[in-house]
Amino acid sequence: MSKCRDVSSQKKKKLNIGFVSTRIAGTDGVSLEIGKWAEVLTQMGHECFYFSGLSDRPTERSMVVEEAFFLNEEILRLTQALFDTYTRSDDTTATIHRLRQHLKDRLREFIDRFDIDILIAENALSLPVNIPLGLALTELIAEDDICTIGHHHDFWWERTRYLRSAAGDFLRAAFPPALHQVTHVTINTYAARELAWRTGLSSTVVPNVMDFENPPPPPDEVTAQVRKVMGIPEDVHFILQPTRIVPRKRIEHAIELVRRLGEPAVLLITHASGDEGNEYQHYLAETAQLLGVDVRFGEHHFNYERGVLPDGSPVFSLRDAYQSADLVTYPSAVEGFGNAFLETIYYRRPLVMSAYGIFRIDIQPKGFEVVAFEDFVNDATVEAARELLHNPEKVAKMTEHNYEIARRYFGFSTLERNLDYLLRHRFGS
């Protein structure tokens, strides 16, 4: 009996669930959401395991295969060969299929080792940063009839990089695949509509969440060290930009806002440049210097969890960053959903942000109170931000209001209901 039918027929109360992604580590949005899904699934009585090219999850529950990592040298060369031109060579195609087979073999090993019942493919079947991995997954699911949830955070058609391609056949085959074993999950309604329009595939919308049923612990002695370690004086405003340094985050607007506030302030960026190069970070550093804005790049000092660097200096959690900040900026042009938005609400901080598309469609109608601007920072934006820095009573009322709305719509209980629906109604478990 095939695995997908086997899961349905047995109606197992406890499932072994395997997450598959190119990276399950650090503070990127996909890795954070994997952690939340795994936490809720574990609370529901299931066991979670991890397959990736880079991992910070428990080693006894993980399989790490270096060719699954999107920054693996061979994978990077393939990505360049496929998306920097309109044609591909025989060697490129041969390399893709060699790696596809290798990754498929390792995925089978992962499934056998941990007796996996259901796979959850995290962006691996929607964003083509690793073409061989997507192809390997698609073939494995079809050949072994494996129940799979395709959790799609981003699609290739949303990124300019992937619109010019010598990989059209691969994209149509696996990003995402049209297989009866795969249940597609999108994180916003616009993505669900685009997926249906472009591919004819239906999907279930499961928004990103935070554990709003359990508020964060109050700041402690570790949190109190953030300003000192980052060199931020107590008498200046601490403005937080809690995102990766990529152009679509439009961090230059945060720098402009700090400049126009006209008050002593430091802008701290917590995340690294990621997979899109360092040119944008250089641009931001030059812009900050030209405008006379004190910007700190803190990627080495912040991670998902606390730790210690080799030199003994502390690594803070994102919680420490939020709880130390006076104001959060989030001027993104495009977001799949908006983890930084939910985190800001969770840690009860005031927010200045751009009204990106998904915010307008799926979030703003819920009634959140934020300082939102359109295409650029204007005088009204600056004045509203300044008031938040000097009116703690208004901030307290606003952040409590936002927290209660988020608990209603974006808490772990919402995620549990969605996952229970997926497992029961799609897989009969």
C-alpha positions as CSV (number, residue, x, y, z in Angstrom):
1,M,0.0,0.0,0.0
2,S,1.4,3.4,-0.9
3,K,2.4,5.9,1.8
4,C,-0.2,8.6,1.1
5,R,-3.1,6.1,1.0
6,D,-1.5,4.3,4.0
7,V,-1.7,7.5,6.1
8,S,-5.3,8.0,5.2
9,S,-6.4,4.5,5.9
10,Q,-4.7,4.1,9.2
11,K,-5.9,7.5,10.6
12,K,-2.8,7.6,12.7
13,K,-3.0,9.8,15.8
14,K,0.7,10.3,15.9
15,L,2.5,11.2,12.6
16,N,6.2,11.5,11.8
17,I,6.4,14.8,9.8
18,G,9.4,15.7,7.8
19,F,10.2,19.4,7.0
20,V,12.2,19.9,3.8
21,S,13.9,23.1,2.9
22,T,17.2,24.4,1.6
23,R,18.0,26.0,5.0
24,I,16.4,25.5,8.4
25,A,18.6,27.8,10.5
26,G,18.8,31.4,11.7
27,T,16.3,34.2,11.6
28,D,15.0,34.2,8.0
29,G,11.2,34.1,7.8
30,V,10.9,30.5,6.4
31,S,13.1,29.1,9.2
32,L,11.1,31.0,11.8
33,E,7.8,29.7,10.5
34,I,9.1,26.1,10.4
35,G,9.8,26.5,14.1
36,K,6.3,27.6,14.8
37,W,4.7,24.9,12.7
38,A,6.9,22.3,14.4
39,E,6.0,23.6,17.9
40,V,2.3,23.5,17.2
41,L,2.5,20.0,15.5
42,T,4.4,18.7,18.5
43,Q,1.8,20.1,20.8
44,M,-0.8,18.2,18.7
45,G,1.1,15.0,19.4
46,H,3.2,14.5,16.3
47,E,7.0,14.1,15.8
48,C,8.9,16.5,13.6
49,F,12.1,15.9,11.7
50,Y,14.2,18.1,9.3
51,F,16.0,17.7,6.0
52,S,18.0,20.7,4.7
53,G,21.3,21.9,3.5
54,L,21.9,24.0,6.6
55,S,20.3,23.3,10.0
56,D,20.3,24.5,13.6
57,R,17.7,21.9,14.7
58,P,18.5,19.0,16.9
59,T,21.0,16.7,15.2
60,E,19.2,13.5,16.2
61,R,16.1,14.7,14.3
62,S,17.9,16.2,11.3
63,M,19.6,15.1,8.1
64,V,21.9,17.7,6.5
65,V,22.9,17.3,2.9
66,E,25.2,20.1,1.6
67,E,23.8,20.0,-1.9
68,A,20.4,20.9,-0.6
69,F,21.7,24.3,0.5
70,F,21.0,27.1,-1.9
71,L,24.4,28.7,-1.3
72,N,26.3,25.5,-2.1
73,E,28.9,26.4,-4.7
74,E,27.6,23.9,-7.3
75,I,24.0,25.0,-6.7
76,L,24.9,28.6,-7.0
77,R,26.7,28.0,-10.4
78,L,23.6,26.2,-11.6
79,T,21.3,29.0,-10.5
80,Q,23.5,31.5,-12.4
81,A,23.5,29.3,-15.5
82,L,19.8,29.0,-15.4
83,F,18.7,32.5,-14.6
84,D,21.3,34.7,-16.2
85,T,20.5,33.6,-19.7
86,Y,17.8,32.2,-21.9
87,T,19.5,29.0,-22.9
88,R,21.4,26.2,-21.1
89,S,24.1,23.8,-22.0
90,D,24.2,20.1,-22.0
91,D,26.6,20.2,-19.1
92,T,24.2,22.3,-17.1
93,T,21.3,19.9,-17.7
94,A,23.5,16.9,-16.9
95,T,24.6,18.5,-13.6
96,I,21.0,19.2,-12.7
97,H,20.0,15.6,-13.2
98,R,23.0,14.2,-11.4
99,L,22.2,16.3,-8.4
100,R,18.5,15.6,-8.7
101,Q,19.2,11.9,-8.4
102,H,21.6,12.4,-5.5
103,L,19.1,14.5,-3.5
104,K,16.3,12.1,-4.3
105,D,18.4,9.2,-2.9
106,R,19.1,11.2,0.3
107,L,15.5,12.2,0.7
108,R,14.5,8.5,0.5
109,E,17.1,7.8,3.1
110,F,15.7,10.6,5.3
111,I,12.2,9.2,4.9
112,D,13.3,5.7,5.8
113,R,15.5,6.7,8.7
114,F,12.8,8.6,10.5
115,D,9.8,6.7,9.2
116,I,8.2,9.8,7.7
117,D,4.5,9.8,7.1
118,I,4.0,13.3,5.7
119,L,6.5,15.8,4.1
120,I,6.2,19.6,4.5
121,A,8.1,21.3,1.7
122,E,9.0,24.7,2.9
123,N,9.5,27.0,-0.2
124,A,11.4,24.1,-1.9
125,L,8.5,23.6,-4.4
126,S,7.8,27.3,-5.1
127,L,11.1,29.4,-5.1
128,P,13.7,27.9,-7.4
129,V,16.8,28.7,-5.4
130,N,17.7,25.0,-5.7
131,I,16.3,23.5,-8.9
132,P,17.7,19.9,-8.3
133,L,16.0,19.8,-4.9
134,G,12.6,20.8,-6.2
135,L,12.9,18.2,-9.0
136,A,14.1,15.5,-6.6
137,L,11.1,16.2,-4.3
138,T,8.6,16.2,-7.1
139,E,9.8,12.9,-8.5
140,L,10.0,11.3,-5.1
141,I,6.5,12.4,-4.2
142,A,5.1,11.0,-7.4
143,E,7.1,7.7,-7.4
144,D,6.6,6.9,-3.7
145,D,3.1,8.4,-3.3
146,I,4.1,10.5,-0.3
147,C,1.5,12.8,1.3
148,T,3.0,16.3,1.1
149,I,2.1,19.8,2.1
150,G,3.7,22.4,-0.1
151,H,4.1,25.4,2.2
152,H,4.8,28.2,-0.2
153,H,6.1,31.5,1.2
154,D,7.4,32.9,-2.1
155,F,6.8,32.1,-5.8
156,W,9.3,32.5,-8.6
157,W,7.1,34.9,-10.5
158,E,7.2,37.3,-7.6
159,R,11.0,37.8,-8.0
160,T,12.5,39.7,-11.0
161,R,15.6,37.5,-10.8
162,Y,13.6,34.4,-12.0
163,L,11.6,36.0,-14.8
164,R,14.5,35.6,-17.3
165,S,15.1,31.9,-17.4
166,A,16.6,28.9,-19.2
167,A,14.6,26.7,-16.7
168,G,11.0,27.0,-17.9
169,D,10.5,23.3,-18.2
170,F,11.8,22.8,-14.7
171,L,9.7,25.6,-13.3
172,R,6.5,24.1,-14.9
173,A,7.4,20.7,-13.6
174,A,8.2,21.4,-10.0
175,F,7.6,25.0,-8.9
176,P,5.1,24.0,-7.9
177,P,4.2,20.5,-9.1
178,A,0.6,19.5,-10.0
179,L,0.5,16.2,-8.1
180,H,-2.5,14.8,-6.3
181,Q,-0.3,14.0,-3.4
182,V,0.6,17.6,-2.8
183,T,-1.7,20.0,-0.8
184,H,-0.7,23.6,-1.5
185,V,-0.6,26.1,1.3
186,T,0.0,29.8,0.6
187,I,0.5,32.5,3.3
188,N,-1.8,35.2,1.8
189,T,-4.9,35.5,-0.3
190,Y,-3.1,37.3,-3.2
191,A,-0.6,34.4,-3.6
192,A,-3.5,32.0,-3.6
193,R,-5.2,33.9,-6.4
194,E,-2.0,34.1,-8.4
195,L,-1.3,30.4,-8.0
196,A,-4.7,29.5,-9.2
197,W,-4.6,31.9,-12.2
198,R,-1.1,30.8,-13.3
199,T,-1.3,27.1,-12.7
200,G,-4.9,26.1,-12.0
201,L,-3.9,24.8,-8.6
202,S,-6.1,25.5,-5.5
203,S,-4.5,26.3,-2.1
204,T,-5.4,26.8,1.5
205,V,-4.4,30.1,3.0
206,V,-2.5,29.7,6.3
207,P,-1.2,33.1,7.6
208,N,2.0,33.5,9.5
209,V,1.5,33.5,13.3
210,M,3.1,34.2,16.7
211,D,2.3,32.6,20.0
212,F,0.0,35.4,21.1
213,E,-1.7,33.1,23.6
214,N,1.5,33.2,25.6
215,P,3.0,36.7,25.9
216,P,6.8,37.1,26.0
217,P,8.6,37.2,29.3
218,P,9.6,40.7,30.5
219,P,13.0,42.1,29.7
220,D,15.8,40.6,31.9
221,E,19.5,41.3,32.6
222,V,20.5,40.0,29.2
223,T,18.1,42.3,27.4
224,A,19.5,45.2,29.4
225,Q,22.9,44.6,27.8
226,V,21.8,45.3,24.2
227,R,22.4,49.0,24.2
228,K,25.8,48.7,25.9
229,V,27.0,45.9,23.6
230,M,25.8,47.7,20.5
231,G,27.2,51.1,21.7
232,I,23.8,52.8,21.8
233,P,23.7,55.5,24.6
234,E,20.8,55.6,26.9
235,D,19.9,59.2,26.0
236,V,19.3,58.5,22.3
237,H,16.3,56.8,20.6
238,F,16.8,53.2,19.6
239,I,15.2,52.6,16.2
240,L,15.0,48.9,15.1
241,Q,15.0,47.5,11.6
242,P,14.5,43.8,12.2
243,T,14.9,42.5,8.6
244,R,17.4,41.1,6.2
245,I,19.4,43.6,4.2
246,V,17.8,43.1,0.8
247,P,16.6,45.9,-1.6
248,R,12.8,45.0,-1.3
249,K,13.0,46.0,2.4
250,R,13.7,49.6,1.3
251,I,15.8,50.3,4.4
252,E,16.9,53.6,2.9
253,H,13.4,54.9,4.0
254,A,14.2,54.0,7.6
255,I,17.5,55.9,7.3
256,E,15.6,58.9,5.9
257,L,13.0,58.8,8.7
258,V,15.7,58.8,11.3
259,R,17.4,61.7,9.6
260,R,14.2,63.7,9.4
261,L,13.3,63.1,13.1
262,G,16.0,65.6,13.9
263,E,16.7,64.0,17.3
264,P,19.5,61.8,18.6
265,A,18.9,58.3,17.4
266,V,20.5,55.1,16.3
267,L,19.2,52.7,13.7
268,L,20.0,49.1,14.3
269,I,19.6,46.5,11.6
270,T,19.6,43.0,13.1
271,H,19.8,40.7,10.0
272,A,22.5,39.9,7.4
273,S,22.4,40.5,3.7
274,G,21.5,36.9,3.0
275,D,21.5,35.5,-0.5
276,E,21.3,38.7,-2.6
277,G,24.9,40.0,-2.2
278,N,26.4,42.8,-0.2
279,E,26.0,45.7,-2.6
280,Y,22.8,46.9,-1.0
281,Q,24.4,47.0,2.4
282,H,27.3,49.1,1.0
283,Y,24.7,51.4,-0.5
284,L,22.9,51.8,2.9
285,A,26.2,52.5,4.7
286,E,27.1,55.2,2.2
287,T,23.6,56.7,2.4
288,A,23.7,56.8,6.1
289,Q,27.1,58.5,6.0
290,L,25.9,61.1,3.6
291,L,22.8,61.9,5.7
292,G,24.7,61.8,9.0
293,V,22.6,58.9,10.4
294,D,24.1,56.5,12.9
295,V,23.4,53.0,11.5
296,R,24.6,49.8,13.2
297,F,24.8,46.5,11.4
298,G,24.2,43.9,14.1
299,E,23.9,40.6,12.3
300,H,26.7,39.0,14.3
301,H,25.0,39.9,17.6
302,F,21.5,38.7,16.9
303,N,20.0,35.3,16.2
304,Y,16.8,33.3,16.8
305,E,18.1,32.3,20.2
306,R,20.7,33.7,22.6
307,G,24.3,32.5,22.5
308,V,27.9,33.5,22.8
309,L,30.4,34.5,20.0
310,P,33.9,32.9,20.0
311,D,35.3,36.1,21.6
312,G,32.9,35.8,24.5
313,S,30.6,38.6,23.5
314,P,26.9,37.8,23.7
315,V,24.5,36.9,20.9
316,F,21.1,38.3,21.6
317,S,17.7,36.9,20.5
318,L,15.3,38.9,18.4
319,R,13.3,39.2,21.6
320,D,16.1,41.2,23.1
321,A,16.2,43.5,20.1
322,Y,12.5,44.2,20.1
323,Q,12.3,44.7,23.8
324,S,15.2,47.2,23.8
325,A,13.8,49.3,20.9
326,D,11.8,52.5,21.2
327,L,10.4,52.3,17.7
328,V,10.4,49.7,14.8
329,T,10.7,50.5,11.1
330,Y,9.4,48.2,8.4
331,P,9.4,50.0,5.1
332,S,9.2,47.0,2.8
333,A,7.9,47.2,-0.7
334,V,7.0,43.5,-0.9
335,E,6.3,40.9,1.7
336,G,4.9,37.4,1.5
337,F,3.1,38.1,4.8
338,G,5.2,40.0,7.3
339,N,7.0,38.3,10.2
340,A,8.5,41.5,11.4
341,F,5.1,43.0,11.6
342,L,3.8,40.2,13.8
343,E,6.9,40.2,15.9
344,T,6.6,44.0,16.5
345,I,3.0,43.5,17.6
346,Y,4.0,40.5,19.8
347,Y,6.6,42.5,21.7
348,R,4.3,45.5,21.9
349,R,6.3,48.0,20.1
350,P,5.1,51.0,18.0
351,L,5.6,50.5,14.2
352,V,6.3,52.8,11.2
353,M,5.8,50.8,8.0
354,S,4.9,51.0,4.4
355,A,1.5,49.8,3.4
356,Y,2.7,46.9,1.2
357,G,0.2,44.9,-0.8
358,I,-0.4,42.0,1.5
359,F,-0.7,44.3,4.5
360,R,-3.4,46.1,2.7
361,I,-5.3,42.9,1.7
362,D,-4.9,40.5,4.7
363,I,-3.7,42.5,7.7
364,Q,-4.9,46.2,7.7
365,P,-8.6,45.3,7.5
366,K,-8.3,43.6,10.9
367,G,-8.0,47.1,12.5
368,F,-4.3,47.4,13.5
369,E,-3.0,50.8,14.5
370,V,0.3,51.7,12.9
371,V,2.0,54.6,11.2
372,A,1.7,53.5,7.6
373,F,3.0,55.4,4.5
374,E,2.7,54.7,0.8
375,D,5.6,55.2,-1.6
376,F,7.7,57.6,0.5
377,V,8.2,59.1,3.9
378,N,6.4,62.5,4.2
379,D,6.1,65.1,6.9
380,A,3.0,63.4,8.4
381,T,4.9,60.2,8.7
382,V,7.8,61.9,10.5
383,E,5.5,63.8,12.8
384,A,3.6,60.6,13.7
385,A,6.8,58.8,14.4
386,R,8.1,61.6,16.6
387,E,4.9,61.6,18.6
388,L,5.3,57.8,19.3
389,L,8.7,58.5,20.7
390,H,7.4,61.1,23.1
391,N,4.0,59.8,24.1
392,P,4.3,56.5,26.1
393,E,0.6,56.6,27.1
394,K,-0.5,56.5,23.4
395,V,2.1,53.8,22.6
396,A,0.8,51.6,25.5
397,K,-2.8,51.9,24.4
398,M,-1.9,51.3,20.7
399,T,0.3,48.3,21.3
400,E,-2.3,46.6,23.6
401,H,-5.0,47.1,21.0
402,N,-2.8,45.6,18.4
403,Y,-1.9,42.6,20.5
404,E,-5.5,41.7,21.2
405,I,-6.4,41.8,17.5
406,A,-3.3,39.7,16.6
407,R,-4.3,37.1,19.3
408,R,-7.7,36.8,17.7
409,Y,-6.4,36.3,14.1
410,F,-2.7,35.3,14.1
411,G,-2.1,33.2,17.2
412,F,-1.0,29.6,17.6
413,S,-4.6,28.5,18.1
414,T,-5.4,29.8,14.6
415,L,-2.4,27.7,13.2
416,E,-3.5,24.6,15.1
417,R,-7.0,24.8,13.6
418,N,-5.5,25.2,10.2
419,L,-3.1,22.3,10.6
420,D,-5.8,20.1,12.1
421,Y,-8.0,20.8,9.1
422,L,-5.1,20.0,6.7
423,L,-4.2,16.7,8.4
424,R,-7.8,15.5,9.0
425,H,-9.6,16.6,5.8
426,R,-6.7,16.2,3.3
427,F,-4.9,13.2,4.7
428,G,-7.5,11.7,7.1
429,S,-5.1,11.7,10.0
